[in-house]
Amino acid sequence: MGEINHRGWEPRILGFLCNWCSYAGADLAGISRFQYPPNLRVIRTMCSARVDPAFIIQAFLSGFDGVMVLGCHLGDCHYIIGNYHAQIKMRMTKRLLEIVGVNPDRLYLDWVSAAEGERFAQLVTKFTREMEEIGPLNRGGALSQRLQAAKMTVEGERIRWLVGKGLSIMEEGNVFGQKISPKEFETLLYTALWDEYVKNRIALLLEEGPKSVREIATAIGLSQEATSSYLVDLEEGGDIALLCFEGRTPKYRKVG
């Protein structure tokens, strides 16, 4: 179910366009006078692989309702495999948006060549109409905090390492020469994504003030047993600490 569209509301859309193909395609659309909605704001990048997932999350935190990432067609990347890396990053980001509670259709990845000005105009028009159907992104309640936790997650060392090594692990193998299938890599990545996201949610919740296991579990939507497991990991890492007991109930605080 999309949110109810407000009268007179127009979606704000951010587009990341690669220098060699889709940005040139956008230029051609302008030169050829192909019509498309004016909702798109463009950031020019050297390659679609340079679009960090943190940029996507920040766009939603900054008030955009949708994000487009447009690169060269697969096999035509100026940097050989840049757009394959972009695929991995954007699939992961869509999964993270689902976890956060944001419609993953708000993020769109596609390919536009320098000669496809008309296709560029069509994609922007189609995506703008889809955003109008979905409606404005309501950042009220806990959504901003969840998005902030998502940004912290994709900026973390564990996720960056996995995303950066994804193609080589699948195609060349690890240090022992062992390869994993795309499905196995996806499972590994998404498991790490969830674990890091939950830890960051806990850290942000404890920045608000000391909380019990029950309070944290209720806020995140986990069982107390699962929450306790994450608290142990965070405590061992020095990120949180036991503050006090209220009766028999332990209260935890953020360190630093």
C-alpha positions as a printed NumPy array, in Angstrom:
array([[  0.   ,   0.   ,   0.   ],
       [  1.445,   3.397,  -0.97 ],
       [  1.062,   6.438,   1.229],
       [ -1.759,   8.84 ,   0.382],
       [ -0.576,  11.459,  -2.068],
       [ -0.973,  15.043,  -0.789],
       [ -2.588,  17.545,  -3.082],
       [  0.015,  19.476,  -5.032],
       [  2.82 ,  17.214,  -3.822],
       [  5.637,  16.405,  -6.234],
       [  8.208,  13.655,  -5.599],
       [ 11.81 ,  14.678,  -5.089],
       [ 14.107,  12.32 ,  -6.979],
       [ 17.9  ,  12.115,  -6.897],
       [ 19.758,  10.582,  -9.811],
       [ 23.32 ,   9.263,  -9.886],
       [ 24.439,   9.151, -13.537],
       [ 27.724,   7.693, -14.742],
       [ 29.91 ,  10.081, -16.699],
       [ 30.518,   7.85 , -19.714],
       [ 27.024,   6.625, -20.571],
       [ 23.913,   7.702, -18.71 ],
       [ 25.021,  11.307, -18.146],
       [ 25.74 ,  11.559, -21.874],
       [ 22.341,   9.972, -22.496],
       [ 20.761,  12.687, -20.364],
       [ 22.61 ,  15.293, -22.435],
       [ 21.264,  13.726, -25.612],
       [ 17.73 ,  13.786, -24.198],
       [ 18.081,  17.525, -23.657],
       [ 19.593,  18.193, -27.064],
       [ 16.877,  16.107, -28.723],
       [ 14.16 ,  17.858, -26.671],
       [ 12.751,  14.628, -25.278],
       [ 10.257,  15.58 , -22.576],
       [ 10.403,  14.153, -19.035],
       [  9.315,  15.389, -15.575],
       [ 11.523,  18.025, -13.891],
       [ 11.614,  16.156, -10.569],
       [ 15.094,  14.67 , -11.066],
       [ 18.176,  16.239,  -9.481],
       [ 21.393,  14.825, -10.945],
       [ 24.782,  13.961,  -9.453],
       [ 27.4  ,  13.048, -12.046],
       [ 29.713,  10.155, -11.088],
       [ 32.62 ,   8.576, -12.926],
       [ 31.037,   5.11 , -12.622],
       [ 27.897,   3.56 , -11.176],
       [ 30.21 ,   1.533,  -8.913],
       [ 31.179,   4.804,  -7.231],
       [ 27.66 ,   5.214,  -5.847],
       [ 28.118,   4.287,  -2.212],
       [ 25.059,   2.755,  -0.491],
       [ 25.558,   5.394,   2.209],
       [ 24.789,   8.039,  -0.44 ],
       [ 21.441,   6.341,  -1.097],
       [ 20.501,   6.264,   2.584],
       [ 21.617,   9.871,   3.044],
       [ 19.419,  10.915,   0.114],
       [ 16.365,   9.523,   1.912],
       [ 17.446,  11.161,   5.166],
       [ 17.821,  14.46 ,   3.284],
       [ 14.271,  14.531,   1.979],
       [ 14.318,  12.695,  -1.343],
       [ 11.456,  10.301,  -2.093],
       [ 13.239,   8.181,  -4.694],
       [ 16.74 ,   7.502,  -6.017],
       [ 17.794,   6.456,  -9.518],
       [ 21.205,   4.942, -10.298],
       [ 21.901,   4.785, -14.032],
       [ 25.092,   3.341, -15.49 ],
       [ 26.533,   1.79 , -18.635],
       [ 25.016,  -1.406, -19.983],
       [ 26.555,  -4.596, -18.566],
       [ 29.62 ,  -5.451, -20.609],
       [ 30.117,  -1.833, -21.717],
       [ 31.468,  -0.323, -18.496],
       [ 34.386,   2.074, -19.006],
       [ 35.981,   0.386, -15.977],
       [ 35.256,  -3.177, -17.187],
       [ 33.249,  -4.541, -14.214],
       [ 32.158,  -1.381, -12.397],
       [ 28.469,  -1.894, -13.092],
       [ 28.636,  -5.482, -11.783],
       [ 29.863,  -4.044,  -8.479],
       [ 27.011,  -1.537,  -8.67 ],
       [ 24.527,  -4.42 ,  -9.004],
       [ 25.795,  -6.018,  -5.795],
       [ 25.644,  -2.707,  -3.919],
       [ 22.159,  -1.782,  -5.082],
       [ 20.686,  -5.242,  -4.405],
       [ 22.121,  -5.042,  -0.895],
       [ 20.761,  -1.521,  -0.429],
       [ 17.288,  -2.616,  -1.531],
       [ 17.423,  -5.431,   1.011],
       [ 18.458,  -2.955,   3.709],
       [ 15.598,  -0.621,   2.792],
       [ 13.199,  -3.548,   3.287],
       [ 14.679,  -4.145,   6.744],
       [ 14.32 ,  -0.457,   7.606],
       [ 10.707,  -0.364,   6.43 ],
       [ 11.151,   1.693,   3.254],
       [  9.643,   0.456,  -0.002],
       [ 12.647,  -0.907,  -1.981],
       [ 11.004,   0.315,  -5.193],
       [ 12.114,   3.8  ,  -4.131],
       [ 15.575,   2.773,  -5.367],
       [ 15.936,   2.072,  -9.095],
       [ 18.982,   0.742, -10.969],
       [ 19.176,   0.566, -14.758],
       [ 21.479,   1.039, -17.725],
       [ 21.454,   3.843, -20.31 ],
       [ 24.015,   4.297, -23.088],
       [ 25.231,   7.622, -24.438],
       [ 23.044,   7.052, -27.525],
       [ 19.828,   6.393, -25.547],
       [ 18.484,   9.857, -24.865],
       [ 14.913,   8.766, -25.473],
       [ 15.326,   5.765, -23.166],
       [ 16.672,   8.077, -20.448],
       [ 13.602,  10.305, -20.732],
       [ 11.296,   7.27 , -20.621],
       [ 12.966,   5.828, -17.5  ],
       [ 12.791,   9.136, -15.627],
       [  9.133,   9.556, -16.597],
       [  8.261,   6.006, -15.525],
       [ 10.087,   6.261, -12.195],
       [  8.535,   9.65 , -11.411],
       [  5.05 ,   8.235, -12.018],
       [  5.855,   5.275,  -9.761],
       [  6.962,   7.618,  -6.988],
       [  3.724,   9.568,  -7.374],
       [  1.84 ,   6.297,  -6.858],
       [  3.891,   5.289,  -3.813],
       [  3.623,   8.747,  -2.273],
       [  5.903,  10.866,  -0.087],
       [  8.337,   9.171,   2.243],
       [  7.104,   9.781,   5.766],
       [ 10.193,  10.226,   7.93 ],
       [  8.244,  10.6  ,  11.149],
       [  8.416,   8.292,  14.129],
       [ 11.393,   5.968,  14.319],
       [ 12.096,   5.867,  10.566],
       [ 14.838,   8.496,  10.703],
       [ 16.633,   6.525,  13.401],
       [ 16.288,   3.3  ,  11.392],
       [ 17.699,   5.046,   8.322],
       [ 20.581,   6.377,  10.401],
       [ 21.297,   2.838,  11.638],
       [ 21.204,   1.657,   8.023],
       [ 23.727,   4.314,   7.016],
       [ 26.035,   3.314,   9.867],
       [ 25.707,  -0.295,   8.716],
       [ 26.819,   0.279,   5.121],
       [ 29.622,   2.563,   6.321],
       [ 30.94 ,  -0.176,   8.607],
       [ 34.121,  -2.109,   7.858],
       [ 32.467,  -5.549,   7.8  ],
       [ 29.92 ,  -4.703,   5.094],
       [ 32.363,  -2.656,   3.029],
       [ 34.822,  -5.568,   3.006],
       [ 32.194,  -8.097,   1.943],
       [ 30.83 ,  -5.896,  -0.842],
       [ 34.311,  -5.069,  -2.086],
       [ 35.384,  -8.724,  -2.156],
       [ 32.094, -10.134,  -3.471],
       [ 33.003, -10.636,  -7.13 ],
       [ 36.49 , -11.976,  -6.428],
       [ 35.205, -14.449,  -3.819],
       [ 32.612, -15.786,  -6.258],
       [ 34.872, -15.875,  -9.332],
       [ 38.386, -16.457,  -7.944],
       [ 37.775, -17.854,  -4.476],
       [ 39.111, -16.943,  -1.046],
       [ 42.734, -17.234,   0.147],
       [ 42.311, -21.02 ,   0.065],
       [ 40.968, -20.969,  -3.49 ],
       [ 37.456, -21.855,  -2.353],
       [ 34.691, -20.269,  -4.437],
       [ 31.153, -19.65 ,  -3.283],
       [ 28.022, -19.41 ,  -5.387],
       [ 26.151, -16.111,  -5.854],
       [ 23.38 , -17.51 ,  -3.643],
       [ 25.826, -18.405,  -0.88 ],
       [ 27.432, -14.97 ,  -1.086],
       [ 24.043, -13.278,  -0.928],
       [ 23.149, -15.28 ,   2.19 ],
       [ 26.494, -14.39 ,   3.79 ],
       [ 26.112, -10.698,   2.94 ],
       [ 22.5  , -10.387,   4.059],
       [ 23.176, -12.177,   7.345],
       [ 26.018,  -9.754,   8.073],
       [ 23.814,  -6.855,   7.   ],
       [ 21.096,  -7.781,   9.483],
       [ 23.534,  -8.362,  12.353],
       [ 25.29 ,  -5.031,  11.858],
       [ 22.005,  -3.175,  11.429],
       [ 20.603,  -4.542,  14.699],
       [ 23.785,  -3.625,  16.58 ],
       [ 23.612,  -0.09 ,  15.219],
       [ 19.937,   0.201,  16.16 ],
       [ 20.805,  -0.843,  19.697],
       [ 23.649,   1.672,  19.849],
       [ 21.377,   4.501,  18.702],
       [ 18.649,   3.506,  21.15 ],
       [ 21.126,   3.553,  24.03 ],
       [ 22.31 ,   7.013,  22.999],
       [ 18.843,   8.174,  24.047],
       [ 19.442,   6.832,  27.558],
       [ 19.881,   3.583,  29.52 ],
       [ 17.499,   0.771,  28.602],
       [ 16.701,  -2.763,  29.65 ],
       [ 16.765,  -5.836,  27.434],
       [ 12.968,  -5.79 ,  27.299],
       [ 12.852,  -2.137,  26.235],
       [ 15.43 ,  -2.686,  23.497],
       [ 13.755,  -5.871,  22.271],
       [ 10.37 ,  -4.145,  22.084],
       [ 11.775,  -1.161,  20.159],
       [ 13.534,  -3.331,  17.572],
       [ 10.967,  -6.118,  17.375],
       [ 13.226,  -8.967,  18.484],
       [ 12.915, -11.6  ,  21.174],
       [ 14.636, -10.849,  24.464],
       [ 16.863, -13.887,  23.912],
       [ 18.068, -12.62 ,  20.52 ],
       [ 18.524,  -9.111,  21.9  ],
       [ 20.613, -10.412,  24.795],
       [ 22.92 , -12.141,  22.31 ],
       [ 23.546,  -8.861,  20.479],
       [ 24.095,  -7.051,  23.771],
       [ 26.78 ,  -9.579,  24.722],
       [ 28.594,  -8.949,  21.413],
       [ 28.388,  -5.178,  21.859],
       [ 29.539,  -5.385,  25.472],
       [ 32.513,  -7.566,  24.537],
       [ 33.415,  -5.058,  21.83 ],
       [ 33.386,  -2.221,  24.337],
       [ 30.494,  -0.41 ,  22.622],
       [ 28.038,  -0.682,  25.523],
       [ 28.255,  -1.386,  29.241],
       [ 26.043,  -2.484,  32.1  ],
       [ 25.027,   0.665,  33.976],
       [ 22.995,  -0.57 ,  36.913],
       [ 20.207,  -2.834,  38.106],
       [ 16.664,  -1.668,  38.742],
       [ 15.541,  -4.41 ,  41.043],
       [ 16.652,  -7.48 ,  39.116],
       [ 16.517,  -5.742,  35.73 ],
       [ 19.87 ,  -4.773,  34.193],
       [ 20.105,  -1.429,  32.387],
       [ 22.642,  -0.865,  29.623],
       [ 24.255,   2.344,  28.411],
       [ 26.24 ,   3.455,  25.359],
       [ 29.992,   3.784,  25.896],
       [ 31.6  ,   6.987,  24.64 ]])
